[in-house]
Amino acid sequence: MKQVLITILLLLGQGLAQSANGKIVVLEKDQGEKRVRRPRPEQPIPTSEFTLKITPENSGSGHLVLGTETIPPGGIIPKHRHHGQDEILFLQTGQARVTLNGQDYDVHAGGMVFFPMNTWVSLNNTGKKPIQLIFLFSAPGFEQYLRCTSAPAGQRATPMTLDDVRTCAHHGRVEYEALGTKEE
């Protein structure tokens, strides 16, 4: 009986890790959903452009979101936390100071950072070269914030108010310390 229960739990776990409506997606380096962040007052943004590579919309995955971004020297990702998603950052190039729940870590090209949901995180490009990074989320949600605060590449990126950013943060299940966007 114990072995049968273990087998059932393993099979259930495998089903949870897969997407019934998933489809294969193959993209080259410069392919994907290219977006440009909308200007916003009093909130720093890491860079103006990013690319969503894997989202529920293009892959059918209910479990993963993946994107890429280049952060210039001195660029930052402001202190925030995600409600409902773990995240992994892979630094392909450059070097960064990543702060997780108040603890600083120096991360270099080829390094990665994993942090579970509700971890406060910020990133600062401390090098003289751009950081090329890959971000991976364990569940959809944050891509809604990213779309809400950006426009498709090639379209005009209209300015946002702080209230607009707060609304987008709520829908994307993210909390920015500087905005007071605490998830309810």
QUIKAJO-V320223 format. One record per pair of residues at least 6 apart in sequence whose C-alpha atoms are under 6 Angstrom apart, sorted by sequence separation. I is the first residue (numbers start at 1). J is the second residue. D is the distance in Angstrom with one decimal. If there is no record, write none. Layout:
i,j,d
I,J,D
I,J,D
This chain:
i,j,d
56,62,5.8
98,104,5.8
151,157,5.4
175,181,4.9
98,105,5.2
175,182,5.2
97,105,5.6
97,106,4.7
55,65,4.9
96,106,5.8
37,48,5.1
54,65,5.2
96,107,5.3
36,48,5.4
54,66,4.9
95,107,5.7
36,49,4.5
53,66,5.5
95,108,4.3
35,49,5.7
53,67,4.9
35,50,5.5
52,67,4.3
94,109,5.2
166,181,5.7
35,51,6.0
51,67,5.4
93,109,4.4
34,51,4.4
51,68,5.3
92,109,5.1
33,51,5.3
50,68,5.9
91,109,5.2
92,110,5.2
101,119,6.0
32,51,5.9
33,52,4.9
50,69,4.6
91,110,5.5
101,120,4.9
32,52,5.8
91,111,5.5
100,120,5.5
148,168,5.6
32,53,4.9
100,121,4.7
90,112,4.4
99,121,5.5
89,112,5.4
99,122,5.2
145,168,5.1
47,71,5.6
89,113,5.1
98,122,5.7
145,169,5.6
46,71,5.9
88,113,5.5
98,123,4.5
88,114,4.4
97,123,5.7
87,114,5.9
97,124,5.2
145,172,4.2
87,115,5.6
96,124,5.4
144,172,5.0
46,75,5.2
86,115,6.0
96,125,4.5
46,76,4.8
86,116,4.2
96,126,5.2
142,172,4.6
46,77,5.0
86,117,4.6
141,172,5.0
85,117,5.0
95,127,5.4
84,117,5.8
83,117,5.6
82,117,5.4
83,118,5.6
94,129,5.8
23,59,5.3
82,118,5.4
94,130,5.8
22,59,5.6
81,118,5.2
94,131,4.5
22,60,4.2
81,119,5.5
93,131,5.1
21,60,5.3
22,61,5.1
81,120,4.7
93,132,5.2
80,120,5.4
92,132,5.3
80,121,5.5
92,133,5.5
19,61,5.2
79,121,5.3
91,133,4.6
79,122,4.4
90,133,5.4
78,122,5.2
90,134,5.1
77,122,5.4
89,134,5.8
77,123,4.9
89,135,4.7
76,123,5.4
88,135,5.8
76,124,4.4
88,136,5.1
75,124,6.0
87,136,5.6
75,125,5.4
87,137,4.6
74,125,5.1
86,137,5.7
73,125,5.4
85,137,5.9
86,138,5.3
85,138,5.4
73,127,5.9
85,139,5.3
73,128,5.4
73,129,5.6
73,130,5.3
72,130,4.3
71,130,5.4
71,131,5.0
70,131,5.4
70,132,4.4
69,132,5.9
69,133,5.5
68,133,5.7
68,134,4.5
67,134,5.7
67,135,5.3
66,135,5.6
66,136,4.4
65,136,5.7
65,137,5.0
64,137,5.6
64,138,5.0
63,138,5.7
64,139,5.0
65,140,5.9
63,139,4.4
83,173,5.3
83,174,5.9
82,174,4.5
81,174,5.7
81,175,5.4
80,175,5.4
80,176,4.2
80,177,5.8
79,177,6.0
38,149,5.7
37,149,5.9
38,150,4.9
37,150,4.0
36,150,5.2
36,151,5.3
35,151,5.5
35,152,4.5
36,153,5.5
35,153,4.8
34,153,5.4
38,157,4.8
40,159,5.7
38,158,5.7
39,159,4.7
40,160,4.9
38,159,5.5
